[in-house]
């Protein structure tokens, strides 16, 4: 079967509701990624500017020097470029990694059960048994995306070929992404 079915009892008389969650496909997940990318980019840029100002890293001077290096590489040696660029690179990677990890892990383990991009497109992140993710599992899912990326994107393309539409990081973290549920009411014939 291609869906997760969860039986919910409505009352003591065995009437209930079956909720079917169809799995979310590749295109919908790509669109959610781009929405989340822009949502996360704003605080990353703001925080980066604040950190660079506090640490007194002259970012405008560095960018001007990098631009000059790119236009006139013969005037510069690698030994001159690295000391200037490494503090910026390390700081930017730390800020980007931390904000992105916290955004995905906190949102996917929250009551929303998904990032803002996923929620806007009607998706929810669940364990492969249909439960809400813990922060630890959401963290494992986030860092497992490194594996999906290391395979030149093939880890992401698995979505199109697996039964539950899981990427490599979903398989590692035992998670699925589902679309809004389809609800069926089960009524006992003895009620009439």
N, C-alpha and C positions, 0 to 999 in steps of 0.2 A: 504494500500500500504506500502511497505517496504523501500521506498526511499523518499528523499526530491527532488521535482522538482521545478526549478526556470526558469521562462520564461525571456529571455533576447531579447529585440528588437534590431535587427541589423541595421535597417534604418527606414525611414518614410513610406515605402511601405508595412509595416506589415510583412516583412520577418523577421524571428527571429531564435533564437537558444534555444532549450530546454536543460537544463543541469540537468542531473539526478545524484544525489549523493547517492550511496548505503551506508548503515550503516556499520561501521567497527565492526567486531566480536571480541569475547573474545581472541582468540589465537593471533591475530595481535596486540591487545592492550597489552597483557602480554609481547610480544616481545618488544614493544616500551617502556614499563616500565623498562625492564632490560637494554636497551640501555641508557635511561635517568638516571637510577640509577648510571651507571658507569660514565656518563658525569658529574653528580652532585657530585659524590664522590671525584673527583680530587680537585675541588676548596674547598670543605669542609675540606679535609685533609690538604691542603696547609694553608688555613686560620686558622685552629685549631692550627697548628704548630706555626704560627706567633703569634697568641693570647697567647698561652701558654708561648712562649718565652718572649713576652712583659710583661705579668703579672708575669713572673718569677715563673711559676708553674713547679716544677721539675717533668715533666711527666715520665722520665725514672726511677726516684727513686720511683714514685708512682706505676708504672707498676711492678717494681721489688717487692715492698711491697705487691701488690695485688697477684702476683704470689706466694709469700711466704705464704700469708694468705690462698690461695686456697690449697696449699700443706700441711699446718700445721694449720688448723682452730682452733685447741685446744689452740694455743698460743695467740689467739687474741679475744678480746671482741668487740661486735658491736659498743660500744661507742668509741673504738679506730679507727675503720674503717671509720665511717661516716664523721668525720671532715676532713679526708684526701681525701675522694672520692667526697664529695658534690660539692666543687668548680669545679672540673674537669667535673662532670656530668652536672651541671647547664650550664657551659660554652659551653660544647659540644652540649647540647640540643638547646641552643640559636643559635649557629652558624648553626647547621644542619637545624633547623626549618626555620630560616630566609633565608638562601640560597635556600633551597628547595621551599619555598613559592614564593620567588621572581622569581626563574627560571620558575616555572609552570605558575604563574599569568602573568608575563611579556611576556613570549613566546606565551601563548595561546591568549593573547589580542593584540599581535603585528600583523603586516601585514602577518607574517608567519602563524598565526592562529593555532599554534601547537608547541609542544616541538620538539627538534631535532630528538628524537626517533620516534615520530609520523610522522614527515616529511620524514624521511628516509624510512619509511614503507608506505608512500603515504596516510597519514591521515590528516584530518583537523578537528578542533574543532569549532562548530557553536552553536548559540542559536537554540532552537527547531523550530524557524521560519526561519532558514537559514542565519542569520546575524552573523557578527563578534562579538566576546565577548568584553565587556568592561573590564577594569581592575578590577572593583568591582565584576562583575559576575565571572570572572576567579578566583578571590580571594575566593568568595563564593564556587565555585566548588572545589577549593583546600581544604578548611577547611571542606567541607562536606564529604571529603574522610575519615574523622575521623569516621563518621557514618557508612560508608561502612566497615571500619576496626572493629568497635565495635561489628558488627554482626558476628564476626568470619569469615569474608570473604564472607558471603552470599550476602552482599551489592554489591560486585564485580560480583558474580555469576549471579546476575539478568541480566547481559548482555546476557546470553545465553537464557533467557526466556522472555524478553520484546520485543515488536513489533519493537521498534526503537533501540534495542540493547543498552539500557541505564543501567548503574550501578545506585546504589542508589544515589550517589553524582550527577550524571547527572540529575536524576529526581528532586532532590532538587534544583539544579541550573538551571533547564530548558535548558540543553545543550545536544547535540548529537555529536558523532564522526563519520565522514563519510570518505569513501575512495575516491580516485581520481574520478572525474566525468566522466560519459558517456555522450557524446555530440551528439545530433541529430539536423541536420539542417532542418528547416521548410521552404519549398519553396512554394510560392503561385503559383497555376496552371496558373494564368494569366500572369506569367512572360515569358511563352513560346509562 
